[in-house]
Amino acid sequence: MRKSIGWIGVTVAAAAVVAITAAPAGAGASGDAAPLHVRKVVVGPVPAGTQFVVTVACEGRRGEPIIFTGGPPAASQQLVFDAEGNPAGTGDTVTFTNPGECAVTETENGGASSVSYQCEGSAPPPMTDGTILPSGAGRFSPRLAGVQLQPCQTSGPQSEPIGVNIASAEQEATVTVTNTFVDPGSAAAPAVAVEEVPRFTG
């Protein structure tokens, strides 16, 4: 899932300037770091019993799994939603143990005619006085003066799966996945050809 994105260069350049001391191995294991919420919106008539599955697939800077599970980190997590867009037993939020990047993809769309993705995020403000502060959990990189990677790689709306940067423990992002269904009966019925009968006049 590796993608070439600009923030990696920023991170590498920052690391070259500042030596970062790794946090203890147990740090960042509380499960509340960098929450990524998935919001499901359904438009149009949906068949009863329909389920949607959104897969969040992530990797750390060295290709390691980073999704918090309460046990060993995972590389992906599936979130299931019902016909009305409500979480169906899996919740709607993913959290992380380390920085990296994720792709949010709807892997089961319930037969929707179209799917679109949007992303909104917030991140702690960058420092402006040259101070280096730890981000507060796990091995997330410290924030450097004037540098703060934003969570959303793009904002959308778009038809392609959307990418999310996991850069700061204090960041938060929401990806909205919208499924649109078309009522088959709403389409205009095709015109029926009528054969014109000649009129005879006496």
C-alpha positions as CSV (number, residue, x, y, z in Angstrom):
1,M,0.0,0.0,0.0
2,R,3.0,2.3,-0.1
3,K,2.3,5.6,-1.8
4,S,4.7,8.4,-2.5
5,I,3.5,11.3,-0.4
6,G,5.2,14.6,0.3
7,W,5.0,14.5,4.1
8,I,7.5,11.6,4.3
9,G,10.1,13.9,3.0
10,V,9.2,16.5,5.6
11,T,9.5,13.9,8.3
12,V,12.9,12.6,7.1
13,A,14.2,16.2,6.8
14,A,13.0,16.9,10.3
15,A,14.6,13.8,11.7
16,A,17.9,14.8,10.1
17,V,17.9,18.0,12.1
18,V,16.6,16.7,15.4
19,A,17.5,13.5,17.2
20,I,14.3,11.9,18.5
21,T,14.4,9.7,21.6
22,A,12.1,6.7,21.2
23,A,9.3,6.5,23.8
24,P,9.0,3.4,26.0
25,A,7.6,0.4,24.2
26,G,4.4,0.5,26.2
27,A,3.7,4.2,25.4
28,G,0.7,4.9,23.2
29,A,-1.0,1.7,24.0
30,S,-4.0,3.3,25.6
31,G,-6.0,3.1,22.4
32,D,-7.1,6.7,22.1
33,A,-4.3,8.1,19.8
34,A,-5.2,9.9,16.5
35,P,-8.8,8.7,16.2
36,L,-10.1,8.1,12.7
37,H,-13.9,8.1,12.5
38,V,-15.8,6.7,9.6
39,R,-19.2,8.2,8.9
40,K,-21.6,6.3,6.6
41,V,-24.3,8.3,4.7
42,V,-26.9,6.5,2.6
43,V,-29.0,8.3,-0.1
44,G,-31.9,6.8,-1.8
45,P,-33.8,3.5,-1.3
46,V,-31.7,0.7,0.2
47,P,-32.9,-2.9,0.2
48,A,-33.6,-4.2,3.7
49,G,-30.8,-6.2,5.2
50,T,-28.1,-4.4,3.2
51,Q,-24.7,-4.1,4.9
52,F,-21.7,-2.0,4.0
53,V,-18.1,-2.7,4.9
54,V,-15.4,0.0,5.0
55,T,-11.9,-1.3,5.3
56,V,-9.2,0.9,6.9
57,A,-5.8,-0.4,5.8
58,C,-2.7,1.2,7.3
59,E,1.0,0.8,7.6
60,G,3.7,2.6,9.7
61,R,6.9,4.2,8.4
62,R,8.7,0.9,8.2
63,G,5.7,-1.0,6.8
64,E,4.6,-2.2,10.3
65,P,1.0,-2.6,11.4
66,I,-0.2,0.4,13.5
67,I,-3.9,-0.1,14.2
68,F,-4.6,-0.4,17.9
69,T,-6.4,-3.6,18.8
70,G,-5.7,-4.1,22.5
71,G,-3.3,-6.8,21.5
72,P,-0.7,-6.9,18.7
73,P,-1.3,-4.0,16.2
74,A,-3.2,-4.8,13.0
75,A,-2.6,-3.8,9.4
76,S,-6.3,-3.4,8.6
77,Q,-9.7,-3.2,10.3
78,Q,-13.2,-3.6,8.8
79,L,-16.1,-1.5,10.0
80,V,-19.6,-2.8,9.2
81,F,-22.6,-0.5,8.8
82,D,-26.3,-1.4,8.4
83,A,-28.8,-0.2,5.7
84,E,-29.3,3.0,7.6
85,G,-25.6,3.8,8.0
86,N,-25.3,2.8,11.6
87,P,-22.3,0.8,12.9
88,A,-23.3,-2.9,13.1
89,G,-21.2,-4.2,16.0
90,T,-17.8,-3.0,14.9
91,G,-17.9,0.6,16.0
92,D,-17.0,3.4,13.7
93,T,-13.5,4.5,15.0
94,V,-10.0,3.3,14.5
95,T,-7.0,4.4,16.7
96,F,-3.3,3.9,16.4
97,T,-0.1,2.9,18.1
98,N,2.4,4.6,15.8
99,P,2.5,7.1,12.9
100,G,2.0,6.1,9.3
101,E,-0.7,6.4,6.6
102,C,-4.0,4.7,5.9
103,A,-6.3,4.2,2.9
104,V,-10.1,4.1,3.6
105,T,-11.9,2.0,1.1
106,E,-15.5,0.7,1.0
107,T,-15.0,-3.0,0.1
108,E,-18.7,-3.9,0.2
109,N,-21.0,-1.1,-1.2
110,G,-24.4,-2.9,-1.0
111,G,-25.0,-2.5,-4.7
112,A,-25.0,1.3,-4.6
113,S,-24.9,3.1,-7.9
114,S,-22.1,5.4,-6.7
115,V,-19.8,5.8,-3.7
116,S,-18.0,9.0,-2.7
117,Y,-15.4,9.8,-0.1
118,Q,-14.7,13.0,1.9
119,C,-12.2,13.8,4.7
120,E,-12.1,16.4,7.4
121,G,-9.4,16.6,10.0
122,S,-7.8,18.6,12.7
123,A,-4.2,18.6,14.0
124,P,-2.4,20.4,16.8
125,P,-1.0,23.7,15.7
126,P,2.8,23.7,14.8
127,M,5.1,25.4,17.3
128,T,6.3,28.9,16.2
129,D,9.1,29.5,18.6
130,G,11.5,26.7,17.7
131,T,10.3,24.6,20.6
132,I,10.2,20.8,20.1
133,L,7.3,19.1,22.0
134,P,6.5,15.4,22.2
135,S,3.1,14.6,20.6
136,G,2.0,12.7,23.7
137,A,1.8,9.0,22.8
138,G,3.7,6.1,21.4
139,R,6.5,6.8,19.0
140,F,4.6,9.6,17.2
141,S,7.1,12.2,16.1
142,P,7.6,15.5,17.9
143,R,6.2,18.6,16.3
144,L,8.8,20.9,14.9
145,A,8.6,24.6,14.5
146,G,6.3,25.6,11.7
147,V,5.7,22.0,10.5
148,Q,2.5,20.0,11.0
149,L,1.3,17.3,8.6
150,Q,-2.5,17.5,8.1
151,P,-4.5,14.3,8.6
152,C,-6.4,14.4,5.2
153,Q,-4.3,13.7,2.1
154,T,-7.2,15.0,0.1
155,S,-10.6,16.5,1.1
156,G,-12.9,15.1,-1.6
157,P,-15.6,14.5,-2.5
158,Q,-14.0,11.9,-4.7
159,S,-14.9,8.5,-6.1
160,E,-11.5,7.0,-5.3
161,P,-10.6,5.7,-1.8
162,I,-9.2,8.5,0.4
163,G,-5.9,8.6,2.2
164,V,-5.3,9.7,5.8
165,N,-1.9,10.6,7.4
166,I,-1.4,9.4,10.9
167,A,1.2,11.9,12.2
168,S,0.2,13.2,15.6
169,A,-1.4,11.4,18.6
170,E,-3.6,14.5,19.1
171,Q,-5.0,14.7,15.6
172,E,-8.5,13.6,14.7
173,A,-10.0,12.8,11.3
174,T,-13.5,11.9,10.0
175,V,-13.9,10.2,6.6
176,T,-17.5,10.3,5.3
177,V,-18.4,7.5,2.8
178,T,-21.7,8.2,0.9
179,N,-23.6,5.6,-1.0
180,T,-26.2,6.7,-3.5
181,F,-29.0,4.3,-4.6
182,V,-31.3,5.0,-7.5
183,D,-35.0,3.9,-7.3
184,P,-35.5,1.8,-10.4
185,G,-39.1,3.1,-10.7
186,S,-38.0,6.7,-10.8
187,A,-36.4,6.5,-14.2
188,A,-38.7,7.9,-17.0
189,A,-40.3,5.1,-18.9
190,P,-39.2,4.9,-22.5
191,A,-41.5,6.4,-25.1
192,V,-43.7,3.9,-26.8
193,A,-43.7,4.2,-30.6
194,V,-47.2,4.8,-32.0
195,E,-48.0,3.8,-35.5
196,E,-50.0,6.5,-37.2
197,V,-53.0,5.2,-39.1
198,P,-53.9,7.0,-42.3
199,R,-57.1,9.0,-42.3
200,F,-59.4,8.5,-45.2
201,T,-61.8,11.3,-46.0
202,G,-64.9,10.7,-48.1
